[in-house]
């Protein structure tokens, strides 16, 4: 866990459409191919800086956040592995990410919020601060891929002052 002398604060955020270009500092956008019978590979985005750590694939039926604007009360990162979120049904969901500040804490002044479109998933680069999976409107199924050994290096959480994201 990252310890900050006082909770970190974010500026007001408004979610924007998810594009490969705008998300590039944080990871890769995964998109279902538009042409029937074609396949897209996203292997280059997958990374584990701990080769001995086992891969983890999980499925979740995520509960929706119904509050508007959407509250963000916690932010986390996986310093040594990428993490992929892939919706298994068409759903609205929100991605909130932040880079590192000079001291290694999340730079919430540079946080960005994205609304993925239909058929889009993401792979976060190792070390990218992010809000937990946040679905909107109704429960939604997701696949989550990462590496984990349940040790102290699996995740970091930062103390933040809660903030909200406008859709």
C-alpha positions in Angstrom: 0.0 0.0 0.0 1.3 3.5 -0.8 1.2 5.7 2.2 0.6 9.4 1.6 0.8 12.0 4.3 -2.7 13.3 3.2 -5.2 11.9 0.8 -4.4 12.6 -2.9 -6.9 14.8 -4.7 -8.1 14.8 -8.3 -9.4 17.6 -10.4 -13.0 17.2 -11.7 -13.1 14.6 -14.5 -15.4 14.1 -17.4 -15.2 10.8 -19.2 -14.2 10.8 -22.9 -14.5 8.3 -25.6 -11.8 5.6 -25.5 -9.4 5.7 -28.4 -6.1 3.8 -28.9 -4.2 7.2 -29.2 -5.6 8.8 -26.0 -5.2 5.6 -24.0 -1.6 4.8 -25.3 0.2 6.2 -22.2 -1.7 3.8 -20.0 -2.0 0.6 -22.1 -3.7 -0.8 -25.2 -7.3 -0.8 -26.4 -8.6 -4.2 -27.3 -11.2 -4.2 -30.1 -13.3 -7.0 -31.6 -12.4 -7.2 -35.3 -15.1 -5.7 -37.6 -14.6 -8.2 -40.3 -16.1 -11.7 -39.8 -13.5 -14.5 -39.6 -10.6 -12.2 -38.7 -8.6 -12.3 -35.5 -6.7 -9.6 -33.7 -3.8 -10.4 -31.5 -2.9 -8.3 -28.4 0.1 -10.3 -27.1 2.5 -7.3 -27.2 0.5 -5.6 -24.4 0.7 -8.5 -22.0 3.5 -8.2 -19.6 4.8 -9.8 -16.3 8.0 -8.4 -14.8 7.9 -11.5 -12.5 8.3 -14.5 -14.8 7.7 -17.0 -12.0 4.3 -15.5 -11.2 1.4 -17.6 -12.5 -1.2 -16.2 -15.0 -4.6 -15.6 -13.6 -7.9 -15.5 -15.7 -11.0 -14.7 -13.8 -14.6 -14.0 -14.7 -16.8 -11.6 -12.8 -20.4 -10.4 -13.0 -19.7 -6.9 -11.9 -22.2 -4.9 -10.0 -23.1 -1.5 -11.5 -22.3 1.9 -10.1 -25.6 3.8 -10.4 -24.6 7.1 -8.8 -24.1 10.1 -11.2 -21.6 11.5 -11.3 -19.7 8.2 -10.7 -17.8 8.2 -7.4 -14.1 7.1 -7.3 -13.1 6.2 -3.7 -10.0 4.0 -4.3 -7.2 3.7 -6.8 -4.9 0.8 -7.3 -2.1 -0.6 -9.4 -0.3 -3.8 -10.3 3.3 -2.6 -10.4 4.8 -5.7 -12.0 2.1 -7.0 -14.4 -0.4 -5.9 -17.0 -4.1 -6.3 -16.4 -6.7 -6.9 -19.1 -10.5 -6.2 -18.8 -12.6 -7.7 -21.5 -16.4 -7.3 -21.4 -18.3 -10.5 -22.3 -21.5 -8.6 -23.3 -22.3 -5.2 -24.6 -22.3 -2.9 -21.7 -21.4 0.6 -20.6 -18.3 0.9 -18.4 -15.9 3.4 -17.1 -12.1 3.4 -17.0 -10.2 5.9 -14.7 -6.4 5.9 -14.9 -3.6 8.0 -13.6 0.2 8.1 -14.2 2.8 8.0 -11.4 3.8 11.2 -9.7 7.5 11.8 -9.0 7.1 10.2 -5.6 5.5 7.0 -7.1 2.0 7.9 -5.8 -0.8 8.4 -8.4 -0.8 11.7 -10.1 -4.5 12.5 -9.8 -4.0 15.9 -11.3 -3.2 14.0 -14.6 -6.0 11.4 -14.2 -8.1 10.6 -17.2 -11.5 8.9 -17.5 -12.7 6.9 -20.6 -15.9 5.4 -21.7 -15.1 2.3 -23.9 -17.4 1.7 -26.8 -19.1 -1.6 -27.8 -16.5 -4.3 -28.4 -13.7 -2.5 -26.6 -11.6 -3.9 -23.8 -8.3 -2.7 -22.3 -4.9 -3.9 -21.2 -3.3 -1.7 -18.6 0.5 -1.5 -18.6 2.3 -2.6 -15.5 2.2 0.1 -12.8 -0.7 2.1 -14.1 -2.9 3.5 -11.4 -6.6 2.8 -12.0 -10.0 2.7 -10.3 -11.5 -0.7 -9.9 -13.7 -2.1 -12.7 -16.7 0.2 -12.9 -19.7 -0.9 -14.9 -22.6 1.4 -15.4 -26.4 0.8 -15.6 -26.7 -3.0 -15.1 -24.6 -6.0 -13.9 -22.1 -7.0 -16.6 -19.9 -10.0 -17.2 -16.1 -9.4 -17.7 -13.0 -11.5 -18.1 -9.9 -10.3 -16.3 -6.4 -11.5 -17.1 -3.3 -10.7 -15.1 -0.5 -12.5 -13.2 -0.7 -12.9 -9.4 0.8 -14.9 -6.6 -1.1 -13.3 -3.8 2.1 -11.8 -2.4 2.7 -8.2 -1.2 3.8 -7.1 -4.7 0.5 -8.0 -6.4 -1.2 -4.7 -5.9 -0.8 -1.3 -4.3 -3.7 0.9 -3.0 -3.4 4.6 -2.5 -5.2 6.8 0.0 -7.2 9.3 -2.1 -9.8 11.9 -1.4 -13.0 10.6 -3.1 -13.8 12.3 -6.4 -16.5 12.0 -9.0 -16.5 11.5 -12.8 -19.1 13.0 -15.0 -20.3 10.9 -17.9 
